[in-house]
Amino acid sequence: MVTVPAATRRLDAVALTAVLQDKYPGAASVTPRAEGADLLIALRDIPALPSLARFLFLEAGGSFAGIIVEEWPRDWSLRYVFLLRNIGWVHVNVRTPLENTTLPSIVTGVHAADWYEREAEDLFGLNFEGHPRLGDFILHNETWQENIAPMRKRFSATQQEFKRLPDESWTPTLVVQDPGAFAMPVGPVYEGGLEESIHFLLETVGEDVVRAVPRLFYKYRAVEKMAEGRSIGDVLLLAERFAAISAFAHSLTFCQAVETVAGVELPPRAAALCELERLRHHAGAIEGICQSTALSVSEAHAAIIEEQLLRASGAFTGHRYLFGLNTPGGLRRDFEDASCRALLNSVDKAVADLNTLEQRLRFSSSFLDRLEDVGVVSPESARDLDLVGPVGRASGRRLDLRRTCPYAHYSRYVFEVPTEAEGDGYARLRVLFAEARASAGLIHQAIESLPTGEISNDLGRARFGEALAWVEAPLGGAVQWLRLDSSLNIERWRILTPSFRNWIGFHVAVEDFAFQDFPIILATFGLSAAECDR
């Protein structure tokens, strides 16, 4: 585990530029407000990449959002995206000839980059020198041929020579070798509870899990590949439908990227719908936690609340999961006063019911015994692995893009970002309840202060270009990178989801806890496989 400094340096853009010029003289050029970044660092000395990444993440206190790989006719572009509190989005851009597929790994200093490098290795055929574990990640070895690299420009799924030939010799890598050790496979097919395909290999020498490896991507859909060459409207449908639990958040992120390229600002009407999706999601997550602890009455209570919110969403917008609302420039429909009042009544009732449910759970000793001091993620581990959303905030992390980088006019609203310090299952549950109440308050503020005027701004004369956009989705920060070509079709679309980030840290919560705690810990994380199988 990387040791995170107790006090990180809070640098502004001028101070950071001075530090970079001192640490990397002649190796990096710094440009403010360029190519979708608040600060663009063009790194010419590629071997200095691990040191620079470690500095931005540990010493400067940055958050790591992911890696954006772009293939150009003659070279690779790798964009490492960081968020620094006093600066904004900092991009470290590395370019290398196309024939060079080996770059230095940054995982020794930025553990949060682990899965991103493994993803790039599988999908683009890149090799990250120094990474401890590459291969068999998204493209499972027992299913896919080696060296397919489906995100390369040369790859087409219609090629006749493309076949999925299993590697019959493949076996999972086991770490625990002690006498009496055994590995228990869980999934990828489940009879109840978890409805998505995930495989877990739990290694143990007794009752406690010593090592837990989540294996996802059984339904890899190549959504980013499908987007290449398509129109903005076509890709908006992909963004909206690739993870239904956060459909509005992901479609809003895509629309904001298009709006940034076009130089258009979103009218102040989206925040209420963002929070309606968050409120409904958290009710469903609480239902899952109750189910995992076999509290059938509380589970039914939470399920009724979620269903009521789904019906309220359908009555207010025309779709239970808020499909079809976002469009580049604003929203597709406005809302009458009567509909707004009905929604506020439904939201208030849902929050009152959630408060009742929370009080009931707080005094259920059998329930608390299953959550307290179970699945602990320390603040140090949460920072090291850069966990986001309710999972990160339950371990003391205060990162919330609504506050750090306001969008959709969130800067106008007053709200608290609830955090807990214990990092256990009960802390994650408390954050869900507190965030639900905060969302209800934000819905009231957004609707009661809703100005008259247009619901959508005209994009005007659209233009090609690139942009980064972000939203605090129900599960945490969601980031998208968009590049439009001269025909205004999508040249590159990159989706960086909160579930992908938090799955990296799931093993920390599971290891050193008993087998019977596993489904409960999984429920308190509430992660999505669909957000990873992109």
N, C-alpha and C positions, 0 to 999 in steps of 0.2 A: 504494500500500500504506500502510495506517495505521501510524504509528510506535507500537509498543507500549512503554510505559515499562519500563525495566529492573527497577524495583522498584515493585510495586503496593501499595496500601494494604490492610492486613488489618484490616477493620473488623468489630466485633461489632454486634449489632442496635441497641444504645444509641448507639454512635458513628455508625452509618449514619443513624439517625433524626436526630441532631443536625446532621449534615452536610446532610441533605436540607432540614431546616428553615432552615438558613442559606442554602443555594443557591437554594431555591425557596420562599421564605416565602409562605404562604397558597395556594400552587399545588398542593400535594400533602399528603394526609393519610396517615399510616403506622399500620397496624394489625397487631400480631403475631398469628400463629396464626389466620388468617381465610381462608375460601373456598379451602381446599386449599393454602395457602401458609404458609411460616414467617414471611414478612413480606409484607403486601399494601400496595402504594403506589397509592392512588387519585389519579390525576393529573387535576386539573381544567383546568390550562393546557396544552392540547394542543400548541401551538407549542413548548413546552419539552421535548417528548418526545425529539427527537434528542439534545439536550444531556444529558438524564437517562440515556438509554440508553448514550451514549458514556461517561459517568461510571461507570456500573455495570460496563461491559465492560472499559474500559481502566484507569481510575484505581483502581477497587475490585477489579480482577482477577477479575471474574465470568466464568462460562461462559454462553453464550446457547443456550437449549434450543429456542426457537422461538416462534411466534405462535399463539394460540388465538383464533379468531374465532367469536363467537356472535351470532346475530341474534335480537333480542327484538322484541315487537310494535311498540315505538316507537323503539328505538334499537339501535345497534351496541355490542357489548362486544369490545374487543381486549385480550387479555391477553398481555403480553410476559414470557416466563419466563426468569429468570436463576438461576444457581446460584452462590452466594458461599460460599467455603470455611468461613468462621467463622460463617456465619449459616444457610445452607440455601437453600431455594427462595424466591426473591424474585419476586413478581409485580407488574408495573406494569400497572394496569388503566386503560384509557381508554374512556370512553363518549361517544358522539356521536349526534345524532338520525339516524333511519333514512334521511332524505332526503339527509343529507350523506355522500357516498361518497368524499370526498377527505381524506386524512390525510398528515402529513409523513412522509417516508421517514427511516429511521435508518441506511441503509447506508453513509453517509459516515463514520460512527463505528463501525459494527458491520458489517463486510463479511460476516460469517456470516449476516446477515439477508437477503441478496440473494434467494435462492430462496424464502424464506418470504413475502416481499412479492409476488413474482411469482406465487406460488401463490394467495395471497389475491385478487390482481387477477383472475386467470382464473376462480377458482371462486366468488367472491362479488361480483365486479364493483366492487371497491374500487380506488381510484387512490391511489398513494403519490407525492406530489409531491416531486420531486427525485431519484427513482430513475432511473438512466441507461438502463434497458432493460426496459420492460414489454411485455406482449403475447407471443403465440406461445410459450407455455411448456408448460403441461399440455394445454391445448386447442389442438392444432396448427392453424394458420391454414388449411392446405390441406385440413383435414378437418372442422373445426367451424365453425359460424356464430359471428359475433361477438356478444358480450353475452348468451351463454346463461346464464352464472352458475349452474351446476348445483347448487351448495350452498345457494342461496337457498331459503327456505321455500316460495316461490311456485312453484318449479320441480318438475315431475313428468315423468319420462321417458316416461310414457304419453300425454303431450299429443300430439294429432294434428299440431299445427303444428310439432312439433320434427323437423327434418330435418338430416341431416349433408350440407351442401352445400359442396363444396370450393371454395377460392379459387384459381382457375387462374392468377391473376397473382402468387401468392406465390413469392418467391425468398428463399433464405437471405441474411442480412446478412453481408457480407464486410468484414473490417477491413484485411487486408494488400493494399495497392494498388500495391506496388512493381513495376517492370518485371520480367517473367518470373515473377510470382507466380501460383500456381494453388492450387485447393482440391480436396482429395481426399476424397470421401465414403466412409465405412466403415460398413457395416451399412445398415439395421437387421436384416437377415437374415444369419446366419452359417452356414457349412457345418460348422464344428467348433469346439470349445473353448467359446465363449460361447453359452449356450443361451437367453439372454433377448434381447428386442428393444431394441437401443440403436443410435442413429445418431451417428456422430462426423464432424464436418467439420474436417479437418486442413488448415490453410493454411500454405503454405511458399513460399520463394523459392529453395530448394535442397534439400539432403537433410534439413535440420533442420526440425522443426515449430515454426512461429512462433506459431501460435494454434490451440488445440484447443477445440472446443465440443461437449460431450456433450449429446445430445438424447434424452430418455427419454419415458416416459408414453405409449408406443404402445398400452398395454393398460390405460388408466385404467379402474378398476373401480368407482369411487364407493363404496368400502366404508364410509366415514364417513356418506355419505348413506343407504345401505342400512340402517345401524344405527338410524336415527331411528325412534322409536316401537316398536322391537322389545324383546323381553324380554331379561333378563340371559343366560339360557341360549342364546338365538339368537345374541347378539353374541359370546359366548364362542367359539362355533364359527367366527365370522368372524375373531376375533383369532387363533385357533389355526391357521387355514388360509391366511392371506393371505401368508405367507412361510415355506415349509416348512423352510428352513435354520435358522430360529430360532423354530420353532413354540412350543416350551416357554417361551421367554423372553417372547414377546408374550402368550401366554395367561396366564402368571403375572402379568405387569404388569396386565392387565385384572382378574384376580381380586383383586390387591392393592388396586386402586382401589375395587372393590365392598366389600372388607373394611374399607377406611378409612371409607367412607360408613357402614357398619354398626357400626363400632367394634369390630371383631374382629381378633385377631392370628393370623397364620399359624403353625401348628405347625412345629417345627424339622425338616422333612423335605424341603424343596424344594432346598436348596443342592446336594446330591449330583447331582440331575438337571440343575440349571443347568450344573454343571461337566461332566457327561457330554455335554451338547449342545455345550458350548464345545470340549471335547476332540475330538469327532467333526468339528465344523466346521473346526477348525484343520488336522486331517489332510487334509480335502478341499481346503482352501486351499493347502496345501503341494503337493498333487497337481497343482493348477492351475498353480502356478509351475513345477514340473518339466515339465509339458506345454508351457508357453510357451517354454521353452528347449530343447525337442526332446530331453530326456533320457528316453527311453522306458522304460529299466529302472527309473530312480528314480521315474518317474511310476507305473509298475505297482506298485512297492513301496509308495508312498503310498496308491494306490487299494486295495490289499489291506488296509492298516491301517484305512482308513476303513470298508471293508466289514466287517471284523472288529468294529469298534466299533458299526456299525449292527446287526449280528447280536446283539451283547451287549446293546444297548439293547432290541431286540425280545424277547430272552429274559428280561430283567429287568423290563420294563414292559408287554410285550404289543404294543408298536408301535415300529418302527424309528426313527421321528421323534418319539417321545414324545407322540403324540396321545392325547387322552382321559384324561389324568392330572390336570390341574388342574381344580379346582372352587372357587368362592368359599368360603373357610373352610379350605381345605387340599387334600388329595389324594384321589383316588377309590380308591386301593388301597394296602395295606401290603406290606412285603417280608419274606419269610422269611430266616432266617439263611443257609440254604444258597444262596439266590439272591444275597444280599449277598456271600458269599465268592466265588461264581462271577464276579460282576461285578468285584470287586477283582482277581481273577486276570487277567481279560480286559484291564482297564485297565493293569495292570503290564506285561503282554506288549506292549500297544500302545505304551506309553511306551518300553520297551526297544527295540522296532523303530524308533520315531521317532529315538531316540538314535543307533542304527546308521546310519539314513538321513542324519542330520545330519552325522555324521563323514564319511560318504562324499562328501557335497556340499561340505564344507569343503575337501576336497583335490582337487576337480575344477576345474582352472584355467579350462576353457572355460565352466563354469557361473558361476564367480565373475566372469569378465570381462563377463558379460551383466547382472550385478546390482549390482556395486560401482560407486558414483558414477553410477548410472543412476536416473532418476526421483526426483531429490532434492527433498524438501520441507524447507526450513530450519525450525528451531524458531520463528523469527519468523513465517514464513508459517503454520505449523501453529497458532500462537497466534492470529494475526490472523483466520484462517478457522475457528478453533475446532474443529479436527479431533479425532475421538474414537476410542476403541478401539485396536486394534493399529496402525492407520495413524498416529494421533496419538502413541501411545507410542513409535513408532519415530523420532519427531522430538522426543523429549524431554518430551512432555506426560505428566504423572503422574495425570491425571484418571481415576478409576475409581470408579463409584458403589458398588461393594462396600465401598470404604474411605471415600469422602467422605460417603455417605448409606447406611449399612448397612441391608440388608433381609434377609428370610429367615434371620435369625440369623447373618449373616456376621460380626458383631462378635465371635462366639465363636471364630472360627478364625484361625489364624496362616498368613499367606501373603505372598509378595512380589509386587509389581506390576512386572514387568520393563519397562525402558525402554532405549532406545538414543538416541544423539545425532545420528548421521549423516543420518538421514532418507532414505536411499536404499533401493533394492529389497532389498539384502542385510540392511539393518537391519530392514525389515519382516518378512523371513523369520526372522531370529533371534528377533524378538519372538514370532512364532507358535510356534516350537519351545519357547521358555522358558515361554510361557503354557500350552502343553500339559502341560508337566511340573508347573507350579503347579496346574493343574486336577486332575491325578491326585492330588497331595497333598491337595487339598481334598476330593476324593471319599473318600479314606481317612479324613480327620478327620470328615467328616459321617456316614459309615456307622459308623465305630468308636465314635462318641460318641452314636449315635442312641438317644434315650431311649424307654422304653416309654410307652404312652399312646395317646390318640386320634390318628388321622391327619387328622381334620378337625374344626374347631370349628363349632358351630351358629351361623348368622347371627342367630338370635333374631328379634326383631320388626324386620324390615327397615324402612328409612326412606329418604326422598328426600333428596337433597343432592348435593354435588359433591366431587371429590377428584382429586389428582394422585398418580400412582404411577410407579415407575421400576424398571428392572432393567438391570444391565450385561450386555447381550446379547453374543453372540460377536463382533459387529462394532462394539460400543460401546454407549454409553448409549441406552436406549430409554425414552421417556417417553409416558405416556398421561394424558389428561384425560377425566374421566367426570362427566356430570351426569344424575342420575335424576330423573324427574318424580314427581308425587304418586301415579301408578299404578305406580311402580317400573319403568317402561320407560325406555329410553335416550332422553334428550332431546338430548344432544350427546356424541359420542365423538370424540376427537382423538388421532391417532397420530403421534408424532414419532419417526422412526426414525434409527438411526445412518447408514444408507446415504445417506439424503437429505442429511444434514449433510456427509458426506465427499465426495459427488459434487461439492459446491460447490468443493472444493479439488483435484479431479483434474487440472484444466487446469494447475495449478502444476507438477505432476510431469512432465507430458508436454511442455510447451513448452520449447524450446531443446534438445531431444534428437532423435535421428535417428528416421526413420520405422520402421526395423526394431526399435527399442526399444519401440514403442507397445504391442504385445501383451504384452510382458513386464511393463511398468509396470502395465498394466491388471490382469494376474494378481496382482501383488503388492498391489494395493489390495483385490482380492477382494470388490468391492461387489455389492450385489443390486439388480436393477431391480425385482423384485417388492416390495421394501420401499418403493419410490417410487410404483409404479403402484397406489396405494391408492384 
